[in-house]
Amino acid sequence: MVAQRLGLPSSSLARWLRQSRIDQGSTSPRDQGLLTSEERSELNRLRKENRELRREKDFFRLAAAHFAKEQ
């Protein structure tokens, strides 16, 4: 078996092959709706950006409340 010769668990190789098929657009009906590697990368980037924006929003909200108390 290929996975054994490469020293990999067969489940890892199967996942990689499945993702490769999704990326190429040749999926089975059960794989429909799954994200390509590019889409997954963009989703992760957007989630990170969203976290950063929420932190900034919270910081400015707290800063505004602090300065409002002083006046």
mmCIF file of the N, C-alpha and C atoms, coordinates in Angstrom:
data_MODEL
# 
_entry.id   MODEL 
# 
loop_
_atom_site.group_PDB 
_atom_site.id 
_atom_site.type_symbol 
_atom_site.label_atom_id 
_atom_site.label_alt_id 
_atom_site.label_comp_id 
_atom_site.label_asym_id 
_atom_site.label_entity_id 
_atom_site.label_seq_id 
_atom_site.pdbx_PDB_ins_code 
_atom_site.Cartn_x 
_atom_site.Cartn_y 
_atom_site.Cartn_z 
_atom_site.occupancy 
_atom_site.B_iso_or_equiv 
_atom_site.pdbx_formal_charge 
_atom_site.auth_seq_id 
_atom_site.auth_comp_id 
_atom_site.auth_asym_id 
_atom_site.auth_atom_id 
_atom_site.pdbx_PDB_model_num 
ATOM 1   N N  . MET A 1 1  ? 0.842   -1.172 0.000  1.00 0.00 ? 1  MET A N  1 
ATOM 2   C CA . MET A 1 1  ? 0.000   0.000  0.000  1.00 0.00 ? 1  MET A CA 1 
ATOM 3   C C  . MET A 1 1  ? 0.892   1.242  0.000  1.00 0.00 ? 1  MET A C  1 
ATOM 4   N N  . VAL A 1 2  ? 0.458   2.272  -0.707 1.00 0.00 ? 2  VAL A N  1 
ATOM 5   C CA . VAL A 1 2  ? 1.240   3.492  -0.873 1.00 0.00 ? 2  VAL A CA 1 
ATOM 6   C C  . VAL A 1 2  ? 1.463   4.194  0.462  1.00 0.00 ? 2  VAL A C  1 
ATOM 7   N N  . ALA A 1 3  ? 0.424   4.330  1.261  1.00 0.00 ? 3  ALA A N  1 
ATOM 8   C CA . ALA A 1 3  ? 0.539   5.035  2.540  1.00 0.00 ? 3  ALA A CA 1 
ATOM 9   C C  . ALA A 1 3  ? 1.590   4.378  3.433  1.00 0.00 ? 3  ALA A C  1 
ATOM 10  N N  . GLN A 1 4  ? 1.607   3.063  3.463  1.00 0.00 ? 4  GLN A N  1 
ATOM 11  C CA . GLN A 1 4  ? 2.583   2.356  4.295  1.00 0.00 ? 4  GLN A CA 1 
ATOM 12  C C  . GLN A 1 4  ? 4.006   2.603  3.800  1.00 0.00 ? 4  GLN A C  1 
ATOM 13  N N  . ARG A 1 5  ? 4.197   2.597  2.473  1.00 0.00 ? 5  ARG A N  1 
ATOM 14  C CA . ARG A 1 5  ? 5.535   2.842  1.923  1.00 0.00 ? 5  ARG A CA 1 
ATOM 15  C C  . ARG A 1 5  ? 6.012   4.253  2.232  1.00 0.00 ? 5  ARG A C  1 
ATOM 16  N N  . LEU A 1 6  ? 5.073   5.192  2.329  1.00 0.00 ? 6  LEU A N  1 
ATOM 17  C CA . LEU A 1 6  ? 5.428   6.571  2.649  1.00 0.00 ? 6  LEU A CA 1 
ATOM 18  C C  . LEU A 1 6  ? 5.499   6.814  4.152  1.00 0.00 ? 6  LEU A C  1 
ATOM 19  N N  . GLY A 1 7  ? 5.108   5.819  4.928  1.00 0.00 ? 7  GLY A N  1 
ATOM 20  C CA . GLY A 1 7  ? 5.131   5.953  6.382  1.00 0.00 ? 7  GLY A CA 1 
ATOM 21  C C  . GLY A 1 7  ? 4.013   6.841  6.896  1.00 0.00 ? 7  GLY A C  1 
ATOM 22  N N  . LEU A 1 8  ? 2.879   6.831  6.213  1.00 0.00 ? 8  LEU A N  1 
ATOM 23  C CA . LEU A 1 8  ? 1.721   7.658  6.579  1.00 0.00 ? 8  LEU A CA 1 
ATOM 24  C C  . LEU A 1 8  ? 0.543   6.785  6.971  1.00 0.00 ? 8  LEU A C  1 
ATOM 25  N N  . PRO A 1 9  ? -0.306  7.299  7.839  1.00 0.00 ? 9  PRO A N  1 
ATOM 26  C CA . PRO A 1 9  ? -1.561  6.594  8.089  1.00 0.00 ? 9  PRO A CA 1 
ATOM 27  C C  . PRO A 1 9  ? -2.425  6.639  6.813  1.00 0.00 ? 9  PRO A C  1 
ATOM 28  N N  . SER A 1 10 ? -3.097  5.574  6.524  1.00 0.00 ? 10 SER A N  1 
ATOM 29  C CA . SER A 1 10 ? -3.909  5.528  5.301  1.00 0.00 ? 10 SER A CA 1 
ATOM 30  C C  . SER A 1 10 ? -5.014  6.586  5.327  1.00 0.00 ? 10 SER A C  1 
ATOM 31  N N  . SER A 1 11 ? -5.469  6.964  6.526  1.00 0.00 ? 11 SER A N  1 
ATOM 32  C CA . SER A 1 11 ? -6.516  7.987  6.617  1.00 0.00 ? 11 SER A CA 1 
ATOM 33  C C  . SER A 1 11 ? -6.003  9.344  6.141  1.00 0.00 ? 11 SER A C  1 
ATOM 34  N N  . SER A 1 12 ? -4.729  9.651  6.402  1.00 0.00 ? 12 SER A N  1 
ATOM 35  C CA . SER A 1 12 ? -4.153  10.921 5.941  1.00 0.00 ? 12 SER A CA 1 
ATOM 36  C C  . SER A 1 12 ? -4.095  10.961 4.428  1.00 0.00 ? 12 SER A C  1 
ATOM 37  N N  . LEU A 1 13 ? -3.629  9.895  3.835  1.00 0.00 ? 13 LEU A N  1 
ATOM 38  C CA . LEU A 1 13 ? -3.534  9.834  2.379  1.00 0.00 ? 13 LEU A CA 1 
ATOM 39  C C  . LEU A 1 13 ? -4.921  9.932  1.747  1.00 0.00 ? 13 LEU A C  1 
ATOM 40  N N  . ALA A 1 14 ? -5.892  9.251  2.338  1.00 0.00 ? 14 ALA A N  1 
ATOM 41  C CA . ALA A 1 14 ? -7.258  9.314  1.815  1.00 0.00 ? 14 ALA A CA 1 
ATOM 42  C C  . ALA A 1 14 ? -7.812  10.734 1.898  1.00 0.00 ? 14 ALA A C  1 
ATOM 43  N N  . ARG A 1 15 ? -7.538  11.447 3.002  1.00 0.00 ? 15 ARG A N  1 
ATOM 44  C CA . ARG A 1 15 ? -7.985  12.842 3.152  1.00 0.00 ? 15 ARG A CA 1 
ATOM 45  C C  . ARG A 1 15 ? -7.355  13.731 2.099  1.00 0.00 ? 15 ARG A C  1 
ATOM 46  N N  . TRP A 1 16 ? -6.062  13.543 1.854  1.00 0.00 ? 16 TRP A N  1 
ATOM 47  C CA . TRP A 1 16 ? -5.356  14.353 0.864  1.00 0.00 ? 16 TRP A CA 1 
ATOM 48  C C  . TRP A 1 16 ? -5.921  14.112 -0.531 1.00 0.00 ? 16 TRP A C  1 
ATOM 49  N N  . LEU A 1 17 ? -6.179  12.857 -0.839 1.00 0.00 ? 17 LEU A N  1 
ATOM 50  C CA . LEU A 1 17 ? -6.747  12.533 -2.157 1.00 0.00 ? 17 LEU A CA 1 
ATOM 51  C C  . LEU A 1 17 ? -8.138  13.139 -2.311 1.00 0.00 ? 17 LEU A C  1 
ATOM 52  N N  . ARG A 1 18 ? -8.939  13.044 -1.288 1.00 0.00 ? 18 ARG A N  1 
ATOM 53  C CA . ARG A 1 18 ? -10.291 13.608 -1.328 1.00 0.00 ? 18 ARG A CA 1 
ATOM 54  C C  . ARG A 1 18 ? -10.227 15.123 -1.521 1.00 0.00 ? 18 ARG A C  1 
ATOM 55  N N  . GLN A 1 19 ? -9.330  15.796 -0.770 1.00 0.00 ? 19 GLN A N  1 
ATOM 56  C CA . GLN A 1 19 ? -9.202  17.246 -0.905 1.00 0.00 ? 19 GLN A CA 1 
ATOM 57  C C  . GLN A 1 19 ? -8.701  17.613 -2.299 1.00 0.00 ? 19 GLN A C  1 
ATOM 58  N N  . SER A 1 20 ? -7.812  16.827 -2.851 1.00 0.00 ? 20 SER A N  1 
ATOM 59  C CA . SER A 1 20 ? -7.311  17.080 -4.194 1.00 0.00 ? 20 SER A CA 1 
ATOM 60  C C  . SER A 1 20 ? -8.445  16.989 -5.219 1.00 0.00 ? 20 SER A C  1 
ATOM 61  N N  . ARG A 1 21 ? -9.306  16.003 -5.058 1.00 0.00 ? 21 ARG A N  1 
ATOM 62  C CA . ARG A 1 21 ? -10.457 15.865 -5.968 1.00 0.00 ? 21 ARG A CA 1 
ATOM 63  C C  . ARG A 1 21 ? -11.400 17.058 -5.835 1.00 0.00 ? 21 ARG A C  1 
ATOM 64  N N  . ILE A 1 22 ? -11.615 17.514 -4.610 1.00 0.00 ? 22 ILE A N  1 
ATOM 65  C CA . ILE A 1 22 ? -12.483 18.679 -4.371 1.00 0.00 ? 22 ILE A CA 1 
ATOM 66  C C  . ILE A 1 22 ? -11.868 19.903 -5.034 1.00 0.00 ? 22 ILE A C  1 
ATOM 67  N N  . ASP A 1 23 ? -10.542 20.093 -4.870 1.00 0.00 ? 23 ASP A N  1 
ATOM 68  C CA . ASP A 1 23 ? -9.857  21.244 -5.457 1.00 0.00 ? 23 ASP A CA 1 
ATOM 69  C C  . ASP A 1 23 ? -9.934  21.228 -6.984 1.00 0.00 ? 23 ASP A C  1 
ATOM 70  N N  . GLN A 1 24 ? -9.934  20.043 -7.571 1.00 0.00 ? 24 GLN A N  1 
ATOM 71  C CA . GLN A 1 24 ? -9.998  19.921 -9.022 1.00 0.00 ? 24 GLN A CA 1 
ATOM 72  C C  . GLN A 1 24 ? -11.428 19.981 -9.551 1.00 0.00 ? 24 GLN A C  1 
ATOM 73  N N  . GLY A 1 25 ? -12.398 19.964 -8.658 1.00 0.00 ? 25 GLY A N  1 
ATOM 74  C CA . GLY A 1 25 ? -13.794 20.037 -9.079 1.00 0.00 ? 25 GLY A CA 1 
ATOM 75  C C  . GLY A 1 25 ? -14.405 18.706 -9.458 1.00 0.00 ? 25 GLY A C  1 
ATOM 76  N N  . SER A 1 26 ? -13.678 17.628 -9.283 1.00 0.00 ? 26 SER A N  1 
ATOM 77  C CA . SER A 1 26 ? -14.215 16.306 -9.619 1.00 0.00 ? 26 SER A CA 1 
ATOM 78  C C  . SER A 1 26 ? -14.594 15.585 -8.331 1.00 0.00 ? 26 SER A C  1 
ATOM 79  N N  . THR A 1 27 ? -15.766 15.916 -7.820 1.00 0.00 ? 27 THR A N  1 
ATOM 80  C CA . THR A 1 27 ? -16.197 15.360 -6.538 1.00 0.00 ? 27 THR A CA 1 
ATOM 81  C C  . THR A 1 27 ? -17.356 14.405 -6.734 1.00 0.00 ? 27 THR A C  1 
ATOM 82  N N  . SER A 1 28 ? -17.525 13.569 -5.758 1.00 0.00 ? 28 SER A N  1 
ATOM 83  C CA . SER A 1 28 ? -18.687 12.691 -5.742 1.00 0.00 ? 28 SER A CA 1 
ATOM 84  C C  . SER A 1 28 ? -19.853 13.473 -5.146 1.00 0.00 ? 28 SER A C  1 
ATOM 85  N N  . PRO A 1 29 ? -21.068 12.987 -5.298 1.00 0.00 ? 29 PRO A N  1 
ATOM 86  C CA . PRO A 1 29 ? -22.218 13.712 -4.729 1.00 0.00 ? 29 PRO A CA 1 
ATOM 87  C C  . PRO A 1 29 ? -22.103 13.960 -3.230 1.00 0.00 ? 29 PRO A C  1 
ATOM 88  N N  . ARG A 1 30 ? -21.473 13.065 -2.487 1.00 0.00 ? 30 ARG A N  1 
ATOM 89  C CA . ARG A 1 30 ? -21.361 13.270 -1.042 1.00 0.00 ? 30 ARG A CA 1 
ATOM 90  C C  . ARG A 1 30 ? -20.346 14.351 -0.688 1.00 0.00 ? 30 ARG A C  1 
ATOM 91  N N  . ASP A 1 31 ? -19.449 14.684 -1.636 1.00 0.00 ? 31 ASP A N  1 
ATOM 92  C CA . ASP A 1 31 ? -18.459 15.731 -1.400 1.00 0.00 ? 31 ASP A CA 1 
ATOM 93  C C  . ASP A 1 31 ? -18.946 17.107 -1.846 1.00 0.00 ? 31 ASP A C  1 
ATOM 94  N N  . GLN A 1 32 ? -20.130 17.151 -2.430 1.00 0.00 ? 32 GLN A N  1 
ATOM 95  C CA . GLN A 1 32 ? -20.677 18.431 -2.885 1.00 0.00 ? 32 GLN A CA 1 
ATOM 96  C C  . GLN A 1 32 ? -20.819 19.372 -1.704 1.00 0.00 ? 32 GLN A C  1 
ATOM 97  N N  . GLY A 1 33 ? -20.481 20.630 -1.881 1.00 0.00 ? 33 GLY A N  1 
ATOM 98  C CA . GLY A 1 33 ? -20.629 21.613 -0.816 1.00 0.00 ? 33 GLY A CA 1 
ATOM 99  C C  . GLY A 1 33 ? -19.422 21.725 0.091  1.00 0.00 ? 33 GLY A C  1 
ATOM 100 N N  . LEU A 1 34 ? -18.404 20.883 -0.101 1.00 0.00 ? 34 LEU A N  1 
ATOM 101 C CA . LEU A 1 34 ? -17.199 20.977 0.717  1.00 0.00 ? 34 LEU A CA 1 
ATOM 102 C C  . LEU A 1 34 ? -16.288 22.058 0.147  1.00 0.00 ? 34 LEU A C  1 
ATOM 103 N N  . LEU A 1 35 ? -15.475 22.654 0.980  1.00 0.00 ? 35 LEU A N  1 
ATOM 104 C CA . LEU A 1 35 ? -14.629 23.768 0.578  1.00 0.00 ? 35 LEU A CA 1 
ATOM 105 C C  . LEU A 1 35 ? -13.366 23.303 -0.124 1.00 0.00 ? 35 LEU A C  1 
ATOM 106 N N  . THR A 1 36 ? -12.962 24.077 -1.139 1.00 0.00 ? 36 THR A N  1 
ATOM 107 C CA . THR A 1 36 ? -11.665 23.828 -1.749 1.00 0.00 ? 36 THR A CA 1 
ATOM 108 C C  . THR A 1 36 ? -10.596 24.345 -0.802 1.00 0.00 ? 36 THR A C  1 
ATOM 109 N N  . SER A 1 37 ? -9.356  24.007 -1.072 1.00 0.00 ? 37 SER A N  1 
ATOM 110 C CA . SER A 1 37 ? -8.247  24.479 -0.234 1.00 0.00 ? 37 SER A CA 1 
ATOM 111 C C  . SER A 1 37 ? -8.183  26.002 -0.254 1.00 0.00 ? 37 SER A C  1 
ATOM 112 N N  . GLU A 1 38 ? -8.423  26.590 -1.416 1.00 0.00 ? 38 GLU A N  1 
ATOM 113 C CA . GLU A 1 38 ? -8.400  28.053 -1.534 1.00 0.00 ? 38 GLU A CA 1 
ATOM 114 C C  . GLU A 1 38 ? -9.519  28.684 -0.706 1.00 0.00 ? 38 GLU A C  1 
ATOM 115 N N  . GLU A 1 39 ? -10.714 28.107 -0.782 1.00 0.00 ? 39 GLU A N  1 
ATOM 116 C CA . GLU A 1 39 ? -11.843 28.621 -0.001 1.00 0.00 ? 39 GLU A CA 1 
ATOM 117 C C  . GLU A 1 39 ? -11.589 28.473 1.501  1.00 0.00 ? 39 GLU A C  1 
ATOM 118 N N  . ARG A 1 40 ? -11.022 27.344 1.888  1.00 0.00 ? 40 ARG A N  1 
ATOM 119 C CA . ARG A 1 40 ? -10.725 27.093 3.302  1.00 0.00 ? 40 ARG A CA 1 
ATOM 120 C C  . ARG A 1 40 ? -9.684  28.097 3.814  1.00 0.00 ? 40 ARG A C  1 
ATOM 121 N N  . SER A 1 41 ? -8.679  28.381 2.982  1.00 0.00 ? 41 SER A N  1 
ATOM 122 C CA . SER A 1 41 ? -7.658  29.351 3.352  1.00 0.00 ? 41 SER A CA 1 
ATOM 123 C C  . SER A 1 41 ? -8.271  30.746 3.521  1.00 0.00 ? 41 SER A C  1 
ATOM 124 N N  . GLU A 1 42 ? -9.145  31.132 2.596  1.00 0.00 ? 42 GLU A N  1 
ATOM 125 C CA . GLU A 1 42 ? -9.801  32.432 2.698  1.00 0.00 ? 42 GLU A CA 1 
ATOM 126 C C  . GLU A 1 42 ? -10.700 32.503 3.930  1.00 0.00 ? 42 GLU A C  1 
ATOM 127 N N  . LEU A 1 43 ? -11.421 31.434 4.207  1.00 0.00 ? 43 LEU A N  1 
ATOM 128 C CA . LEU A 1 43 ? -12.278 31.394 5.385  1.00 0.00 ? 43 LEU A CA 1 
ATOM 129 C C  . LEU A 1 43 ? -11.457 31.574 6.661  1.00 0.00 ? 43 LEU A C  1 
ATOM 130 N N  . ASN A 1 44 ? -10.317 30.892 6.757  1.00 0.00 ? 44 ASN A N  1 
ATOM 131 C CA . ASN A 1 44 ? -9.450  31.040 7.926  1.00 0.00 ? 44 ASN A CA 1 
ATOM 132 C C  . ASN A 1 44 ? -8.928  32.463 8.047  1.00 0.00 ? 44 ASN A C  1 
ATOM 133 N N  . ARG A 1 45 ? -8.551  33.071 6.911  1.00 0.00 ? 45 ARG A N  1 
ATOM 134 C CA . ARG A 1 45 ? -8.069  34.451 6.924  1.00 0.00 ? 45 ARG A CA 1 
ATOM 135 C C  . ARG A 1 45 ? -9.171  35.395 7.395  1.00 0.00 ? 45 ARG A C  1 
ATOM 136 N N  . LEU A 1 46 ? -10.380 35.198 6.896  1.00 0.00 ? 46 LEU A N  1 
ATOM 137 C CA . LEU A 1 46 ? -11.499 36.057 7.284  1.00 0.00 ? 46 LEU A CA 1 
ATOM 138 C C  . LEU A 1 46 ? -11.872 35.878 8.752  1.00 0.00 ? 46 LEU A C  1 
ATOM 139 N N  . ARG A 1 47 ? -11.789 34.663 9.256  1.00 0.00 ? 47 ARG A N  1 
ATOM 140 C CA . ARG A 1 47 ? -12.070 34.429 10.675 1.00 0.00 ? 47 ARG A CA 1 
ATOM 141 C C  . ARG A 1 47 ? -11.043 35.149 11.551 1.00 0.00 ? 47 ARG A C  1 
ATOM 142 N N  . LYS A 1 48 ? -9.774  35.089 11.148 1.00 0.00 ? 48 LYS A N  1 
ATOM 143 C CA . LYS A 1 48 ? -8.727  35.779 11.896 1.00 0.00 ? 48 LYS A CA 1 
ATOM 144 C C  . LYS A 1 48 ? -8.962  37.288 11.865 1.00 0.00 ? 48 LYS A C  1 
ATOM 145 N N  . GLU A 1 49 ? -9.269  37.808 10.677 1.00 0.00 ? 49 GLU A N  1 
ATOM 146 C CA . GLU A 1 49 ? -9.547  39.239 10.547 1.00 0.00 ? 49 GLU A CA 1 
ATOM 147 C C  . GLU A 1 49 ? -10.739 39.642 11.407 1.00 0.00 ? 49 GLU A C  1 
ATOM 148 N N  . ASN A 1 50 ? -11.753 38.816 11.433 1.00 0.00 ? 50 ASN A N  1 
ATOM 149 C CA . ASN A 1 50 ? -12.946 39.082 12.239 1.00 0.00 ? 50 ASN A CA 1 
ATOM 150 C C  . ASN A 1 50 ? -12.594 39.150 13.726 1.00 0.00 ? 50 ASN A C  1 
ATOM 151 N N  . ARG A 1 51 ? -11.763 38.215 14.204 1.00 0.00 ? 51 ARG A N  1 
ATOM 152 C CA . ARG A 1 51 ? -11.328 38.232 15.605 1.00 0.00 ? 51 ARG A CA 1 
ATOM 153 C C  . ARG A 1 51 ? -10.590 39.526 15.936 1.00 0.00 ? 51 ARG A C  1 
ATOM 154 N N  . GLU A 1 52 ? -9.683  39.929 15.030 1.00 0.00 ? 52 GLU A N  1 
ATOM 155 C CA . GLU A 1 52 ? -8.912  41.147 15.254 1.00 0.00 ? 52 GLU A CA 1 
ATOM 156 C C  . GLU A 1 52 ? -9.824  42.373 15.286 1.00 0.00 ? 52 GLU A C  1 
ATOM 157 N N  . LEU A 1 53 ? -10.785 42.436 14.386 1.00 0.00 ? 53 LEU A N  1 
ATOM 158 C CA . LEU A 1 53 ? -11.705 43.576 14.349 1.00 0.00 ? 53 LEU A CA 1 
ATOM 159 C C  . LEU A 1 53 ? -12.578 43.627 15.597 1.00 0.00 ? 53 LEU A C  1 
ATOM 160 N N  . ARG A 1 54 ? -12.996 42.475 16.079 1.00 0.00 ? 54 ARG A N  1 
ATOM 161 C CA . ARG A 1 54 ? -13.794 42.439 17.315 1.00 0.00 ? 54 ARG A CA 1 
ATOM 162 C C  . ARG A 1 54 ? -12.974 42.944 18.506 1.00 0.00 ? 54 ARG A C  1 
ATOM 163 N N  . ARG A 1 55 ? -11.696 42.520 18.563 1.00 0.00 ? 55 ARG A N  1 
ATOM 164 C CA . ARG A 1 55 ? -10.821 42.994 19.642 1.00 0.00 ? 55 ARG A CA 1 
ATOM 165 C C  . ARG A 1 55 ? -10.642 44.507 19.581 1.00 0.00 ? 55 ARG A C  1 
ATOM 166 N N  . GLU A 1 56 ? -10.420 45.034 18.375 1.00 0.00 ? 56 GLU A N  1 
ATOM 167 C CA . GLU A 1 56 ? -10.265 46.477 18.221 1.00 0.00 ? 56 GLU A CA 1 
ATOM 168 C C  . GLU A 1 56 ? -11.542 47.210 18.634 1.00 0.00 ? 56 GLU A C  1 
ATOM 169 N N  . LYS A 1 57 ? -12.682 46.681 18.224 1.00 0.00 ? 57 LYS A N  1 
ATOM 170 C CA . LYS A 1 57 ? -13.966 47.298 18.566 1.00 0.00 ? 57 LYS A CA 1 
ATOM 171 C C  . LYS A 1 57 ? -14.148 47.333 20.078 1.00 0.00 ? 57 LYS A C  1 
ATOM 172 N N  . ASP A 1 58 ? -13.842 46.213 20.726 1.00 0.00 ? 58 ASP A N  1 
ATOM 173 C CA . ASP A 1 58 ? -13.970 46.152 22.187 1.00 0.00 ? 58 ASP A CA 1 
ATOM 174 C C  . ASP A 1 58 ? -13.027 47.136 22.870 1.00 0.00 ? 58 ASP A C  1 
ATOM 175 N N  . PHE A 1 59 ? -11.800 47.253 22.352 1.00 0.00 ? 59 PHE A N  1 
ATOM 176 C CA . PHE A 1 59 ? -10.836 48.182 22.922 1.00 0.00 ? 59 PHE A CA 1 
ATOM 177 C C  . PHE A 1 59 ? -11.357 49.622 22.828 1.00 0.00 ? 59 PHE A C  1 
ATOM 178 N N  . PHE A 1 60 ? -11.835 49.999 21.642 1.00 0.00 ? 60 PHE A N  1 
ATOM 179 C CA . PHE A 1 60 ? -12.313 51.369 21.466 1.00 0.00 ? 60 PHE A CA 1 
ATOM 180 C C  . PHE A 1 60 ? -13.588 51.629 22.269 1.00 0.00 ? 60 PHE A C  1 
ATOM 181 N N  . ARG A 1 61 ? -14.411 50.624 22.428 1.00 0.00 ? 61 ARG A N  1 
ATOM 182 C CA . ARG A 1 61 ? -15.618 50.776 23.245 1.00 0.00 ? 61 ARG A CA 1 
ATOM 183 C C  . ARG A 1 61 ? -15.230 51.034 24.703 1.00 0.00 ? 61 ARG A C  1 
ATOM 184 N N  . LEU A 1 62 ? -14.278 50.267 25.201 1.00 0.00 ? 62 LEU A N  1 
ATOM 185 C CA . LEU A 1 62 ? -13.816 50.459 26.583 1.00 0.00 ? 62 LEU A CA 1 
ATOM 186 C C  . LEU A 1 62 ? -13.112 51.802 26.757 1.00 0.00 ? 62 LEU A C  1 
ATOM 187 N N  . ALA A 1 63 ? -12.317 52.198 25.770 1.00 0.00 ? 63 ALA A N  1 
ATOM 188 C CA . ALA A 1 63 ? -11.622 53.482 25.843 1.00 0.00 ? 63 ALA A CA 1 
ATOM 189 C C  . ALA A 1 63 ? -12.635 54.639 25.854 1.00 0.00 ? 63 ALA A C  1 
ATOM 190 N N  . ALA A 1 64 ? -13.658 54.544 25.016 1.00 0.00 ? 64 ALA A N  1 
ATOM 191 C CA . ALA A 1 64 ? -14.683 55.584 24.966 1.00 0.00 ? 64 ALA A CA 1 
ATOM 192 C C  . ALA A 1 64 ? -15.417 55.668 26.295 1.00 0.00 ? 64 ALA A C  1 
ATOM 193 N N  . ALA A 1 65 ? -15.720 54.530 26.882 1.00 0.00 ? 65 ALA A N  1 
ATOM 194 C CA . ALA A 1 65 ? -16.416 54.531 28.185 1.00 0.00 ? 65 ALA A CA 1 
ATOM 195 C C  . ALA A 1 65 ? -15.509 55.131 29.251 1.00 0.00 ? 65 ALA A C  1 
ATOM 196 N N  . HIS A 1 66 ? -14.241 54.844 29.198 1.00 0.00 ? 66 HIS A N  1 
ATOM 197 C CA . HIS A 1 66 ? -13.291 55.397 30.172 1.00 0.00 ? 66 HIS A CA 1 
ATOM 198 C C  . HIS A 1 66 ? -13.229 56.925 30.065 1.00 0.00 ? 66 HIS A C  1 
ATOM 199 N N  . PHE A 1 67 ? -13.102 57.424 28.838 1.00 0.00 ? 67 PHE A N  1 
ATOM 200 C CA . PHE A 1 67 ? -13.007 58.872 28.658 1.00 0.00 ? 67 PHE A CA 1 
ATOM 201 C C  . PHE A 1 67 ? -14.336 59.564 28.958 1.00 0.00 ? 67 PHE A C  1 
ATOM 202 N N  . ALA A 1 68 ? -15.442 58.876 28.743 1.00 0.00 ? 68 ALA A N  1 
ATOM 203 C CA . ALA A 1 68 ? -16.748 59.457 29.058 1.00 0.00 ? 68 ALA A CA 1 
ATOM 204 C C  . ALA A 1 68 ? -16.904 59.624 30.575 1.00 0.00 ? 68 ALA A C  1 
ATOM 205 N N  . LYS A 1 69 ? -16.334 58.708 31.348 1.00 0.00 ? 69 LYS A N  1 
ATOM 206 C CA . LYS A 1 69 ? -16.390 58.799 32.811 1.00 0.00 ? 69 LYS A CA 1 
ATOM 207 C C  . LYS A 1 69 ? -15.619 60.006 33.319 1.00 0.00 ? 69 LYS A C  1 
ATOM 208 N N  . GLU A 1 70 ? -14.492 60.293 32.662 1.00 0.00 ? 70 GLU A N  1 
ATOM 209 C CA . GLU A 1 70 ? -13.641 61.393 33.103 1.00 0.00 ? 70 GLU A CA 1 
ATOM 210 C C  . GLU A 1 70 ? -14.291 62.760 32.900 1.00 0.00 ? 70 GLU A C  1 
ATOM 211 N N  . GLN A 1 71 ? -15.191 62.861 31.968 1.00 0.00 ? 71 GLN A N  1 
ATOM 212 C CA . GLN A 1 71 ? -15.787 64.168 31.676 1.00 0.00 ? 71 GLN A CA 1 
ATOM 213 C C  . GLN A 1 71 ? -17.027 64.434 32.439 1.00 0.00 ? 71 GLN A C  1 
# 
